[in-house]
Amino acid sequence: MSTLLYQATVPVFEQTLTALDAILDKAVAYASAHKIDPAVLLASRLRPDMLPFVRQTQIVCDGAKNMAARLAGAEAPKFEDNEASFEDIKARIKKTLDYIGGVKAEDIEAGENREIVFPLGPNKMKMKGADYIFHFALPNFYFHLTTAYGILRHNGVEIGKRDFLGAVAGIAPA
């Protein structure tokens, strides 16, 4: 049995959510060193019509847990969307990692041709599992992850590509 769908999702989410968690530590240190109220960073946006940093991170976590649950044919845990600090966001990341870490590869693979129904704004969308992963879930996940990264970088947090990527599987530190 191939585990392509699983390998393209859960381990990737684990790597990038772990990297996001480490980036939050840098944001906290930056705010402290520059005497910036952390709430300013949490409320920051790239543009007025875009969601703030805290919401971007909530969507990143939701994307990972919802994708895993939908593919596995399970009910995703509900999170309250009440994060008000970097510590709260780190706790949400941990809950997300705990959940997706318990999803079995065979359950993700079984969702390849399952019809996935999910909300998109006021609409309900339907896609086959593999299409959902590659044409919606992953692009949406990376959009919000990149936006969260961009907000912190734009606000002066000293992070770079290595921070964004985190510990890449198969690459040993030099």
N, C-alpha and C positions, 0 to 999 in steps of 0.2 A: 504494500500500500504506500502510495506517495504521500508525503507530508508537505507538499508545496504550499498549500493554502495556509496551513499552520505556521510554517517557517516564514511566510511572508507577512504574518500578522503578529501573533503573540510574542515571539522573541524580539521582533522589531519594536513593538510597543514597550516591552520591558526595557530594552536598551535606551530608547528615547525618553521614556518617563523617568528613568534613573538619571539620565543626563539633565532633564529639566529640574529634577530635585536638586542636583548639584549646582545648577545655575541659580536656583533660588537662594542657596547659601551665599553665592557671590553677590546677589542683589541685596541681601540683608547686610552683608559686610560693607558694601558700597554705600548704602543708605546711612549706616552708622558712621562710617569714616567721613562722609560729606554732610553729616547732620541734616539728612533729608528724612522727613516723616515717611515711613514705609507706605502709609496710606496714599501718598502722592504717586508712588510707583504702581501700586495696585489699581489706581483709578486712571492711569495714563493710557492714552490711545495713540495710534499712529495718525489718525485723521478723525475729525469730529464725528463722522458717520460710521466709524468702526467701533467695535466693542472694546471695553477696557481690558487691561491685562488680566485681572482676576477672572473675568468671564471667558477670555481666551483659554485660560488654563482649565477651567471647568469643562469647557467643550472638548478639550484634548482628552481629559480623563473619561468623559462620557463617550467619546468616540471609540476609545479602546475597549471599555467594558461593554458597551452596547453591541459593537461589532462581534466580540467574542460570544456574547449571549445569543445574539440573533443567529449566528452561524451554527451554534451548538443546539439551537432549538430550546433555549432556556430563557428564563425571566432574569433580566439584568437587575442588580441591586439599584435602588433609588438613592440618590444623594440629594441633599436639601438645597444646594446652591447658596449657602450662607457663609462662605469663606470670607473672612474680614482681615486676615493677616497672612503673612508668608507661612507661618506655622500651620495655619488652617489648610492652606494649599498643599503643603507637604503631607499633611494627614490624609487629604483626599487622594494624592498620588499613591500613598501607601495602601489605602483601601482598594484603589484600582489595581495596583500590582498584586495585592493579595488575591483579589477576585480572578484576574486573568491568569494568574499562576496556577489556579486550580482547574482551569478548563483543559480538557484532554485533547490531544492532537486529533484523535479519531473523531471526536465530536465536531471539531472545526471542519475536518475533511468531509464528514457526512452532510454538511451544509452546502456543498458545492452546487448542487442543482435545486436546493430547497428554495421556494419562493420566499423572499425576504420582504416584509412589508414594514415600512418605517415612516415616521412623520417627517415632512419637510415643509416647515412653515405650517400653513393651514391645510396642506395637502397630505395625502397618503401616497407614498411611492411604492412600487413593486419592482423587484429585480431578482434574477437568479443569484444564488449565493456568490459564485465566482465573480460575476459582473458587479455585484454590490461591493465586494472587497476592492477590486482593481479600478473601478470607475467611479465609486463614490466614497467609501469608507476611508481608504488610504489617502486619496487626494484631500479630503476634508480634514482628516487628522493632521496632515502635514501643513495645510493652510493655516490652521489655528496654532499649531506648534511654532511655525515660522513667524507668525504674527506676534506671538508672545515673546519670542526671542528678539524680534525686531524692536518691540516696544522697550525692552530693557536696554538693548544696545543703543537705541536712539536717545535714551535718557542717561547715557554715559556709563552704564555698567560694563566693565571691561571683560567681555566675553567674546569668543571667536568660534570659528568653525569646529575646532576640537571639542569645545564645550557643548556645542549643539549636537555633535555626533555621539559623544560619550564613548564608552568602551566598545569598539567595533569588534564583533566576533571574528576570530581568525587573525587578528593583527596583534602582534606582540609589541610592547613598548621597546623602543630602540635604546 
